[in-house]
Every structure is written in C-alpha cells, then in structure tokens.
C-alpha cells in the first residue's frame, strides 16, 4: 500500500499500514507539541525508512527531562499522545483536554516494548510456551526482515518464556546474501 503524509508525524499504526483514527491524530499532536518545546522532533532519521524505524522502535525523551518548568499536565499529555499502543493514547480531543487539566486518572501501563501488530504471533507464542511448560520438548524459528519487529518479538518471547518457566535461548542468525 501507499503511505501518505509527513513521515515524522505518522503514528506507528499508520507506519504499519493501518488507517488513520482520532488516536493517530493525537499521536501527531504529541509530535507537534514535543517539537515545539524541544526544537526537534521526537522521532527522526536520515531517510523515511530510518524515521519509520525510529517511530516503531525508539522511545522519545520524556518532555520534563528537557523542559524543567513544564507543567505536569502538558508533560503527561505529550507522553500519553506518544504512546506506541494507540489504546493507551487519549481516545479523543476531549480526553486529551482532561489529561492537560490533570483530570485523566493514572497513566496507562508502560507496554511500549510490546510488538505492534503481532497479536496473532504472540497468541501462537503463548500457546507454544504452554505446551513446552507442560513437558513437550520443542524449538521455534522466528524469521523476518530487519525493522519489522522481529527483535521486539524475540524480547517478548523471552519475557513470556520466563512467565511460563521455560528455558529460552535466543539465537540470532544473519542472512547470508
């Protein structure tokens, strides 16, 4: 598919080919506010591909770490708007205003290290871990092009292995040619 827009302002779900929503617009608002306060964008690269990689894999600097006298409400709004998981961003502009005013409640859990768009793979991984935990010997091979979440999926697999009490030995093999 074709992606339209300014790469540095695209939400992760848009980078992955999803549709624009109010929450992806709030991501762009977070990028805009971050840039206005810091004088640089939270995610950038030498090319569009590097920018997309940055959006998908890197965490921005916390706003209050750069602007010491930033209000708690504005720092919280920017941080919430830049959450990788759209479900953890404000759901509407009205919700964003609640965050800004300090009336939004506690922030959502920090799960930005979880792979985006990999729900099916994570479900299969959990089923596989349960079978191993019950005594079935096994191994798995995870393959994929660089920058499509394979490293994050491997990290999630290691975390799930610990949860299931499974010995996890990741081996990364580069492609030859």
N, C-alpha and C positions, 0 to 999 in steps of 0.2 A: 503494500500500500504506500500511498504518498502522504508524507507528513508536511503540514503547512503551519507556519508560524515562526516566531523567533526562538531558535533552539534553547537559548539560555533561560527562557521563561516557561518552557514546557514542563508540565508535571510528569513524574515517572510513568504514570499510566498512559499518557499520551505518547511518550517516547516508545513505550512497548506496543503501540498500535491501538490503544483504547480510544474511546470517544470523550470529547470534552464535556465536562459537567460543571456545576457550580463549585464543586470542591477543587477541580483542576484550575478554575479561575482564581480561587482563593490561594492556590499554590503560587500562581503568577503574581498575585498581590504581595505575598510574602517575599518573593524575589525582588519586586519593585521596592518595597519598604526596606529590605536588607540593603539593597544597592544605594538607596537614598541616604541611609545612615552611615554606611561604611565606605562609600565612594567606590565600591567594586561589587560585582555580582557574587552570590554565594557559590555558584557552580559555573566553571568556565573551562575552556580548553583551547588549544591551538586550532582545532577543527571542530566541525559539528559532531563528529564521532567522539572526540575527546570530551566535548561538552556533555553529550548524552551519557557517556561513561561516568562522568563526574556526578550528574544528576542521579543516576541509578546506584552508585556505589559510595559516594562520599557524604560525610555529614558536614553541614556548614558550621562555622564558628558561632557559638552562642552570642546573640546580639549584645547582651550585657557585658560580655568579655571585651568588647571593643569600645562601647559607649558606656562609660561608667555611670553616668547620671540618667540613664534610660529608665523610663517608668516601667514598673513591673508589668503593667497591662500591655504596653506596646511590645516589650521583650517576649512576653507569653504569646501574644498574637502572632508575631513573626515566627517564633519557634513552632507553634501549632500549625501555621499555614505551610511550613516547610517540612512537615512530616511525610515520609515516603508513602506510608499507608494512607490512602485517601479517607478511610473510615475514621482516622484519628485527627483529621483536619476539621475545622468548623464546617458544619453542614450547609450553612447559608451565610449571607452577609449579616443577617440579624444575629446569628450565633457569633460571628466574628466581633460584632459590636459588644456582645456580652463579655467576650474574652477581654477586649480592650478596656471595658469598665470594671473588670475584676469580678464578674458575677458568673463565670462559666463553670465553676467547680474545679476539682483536681484535674491535672493534665492526664491524657490517656497514657497507657503503658508504653514504654520505650521499646518498640519492636522493629526499629528501622534496620536492624541487621537481618531481618527475615526476608527471604527471597520474594520478590514481587512477581505475580503471575505464575507461580509454581505450585498452586494449590493441589493439582492432580498429582504432581510428582511427590509432594510432601505427604499426601494421603497414602500413596503406594509405599513410600519410605516408612511410614508408621506401621503399616500392615506387615511389611518385611521385617521391621525391628521386633514386632510382637512375635512373629514366627521364630525368629532367632532366639528371643528371650525364652521361648517355650522349649528350646532344645534343638531346633532344626538348624544344622550347620549350613552356612551359605556365604556367598560373596556377591558383590554388585560392582558394576562398572557404570560410572556416570560420565557421559561424554557431552561435549558441546563446544561451540566456538567461544573464544575468549570474549569477555564483556557481555555475556548474556546470562549471567547469574550463576554459573557453574561453581565458582569459588564460594559464593554465599550459600548455595545449595549444599556444598560439601561441609561448610561450617554448621549449617542447620542439621545435617546428618550426624555430625559429631555430637552436637548437643542432644539430639534425640537418642543417640546411642547411650550416652551417659544416663539419660532418664530411664531407659529400658534396661540398664545394667549390661549392655552389650559391648564387647571389645571392638573398638573402631580403629582401624589402621588405614588412614588415607594415603594413597599413593597417587601422585600427580605425574602423568606422563605426557610430555610434549609431543605434538605431531611432527613427524619427520617429512617435510616437504609438503 
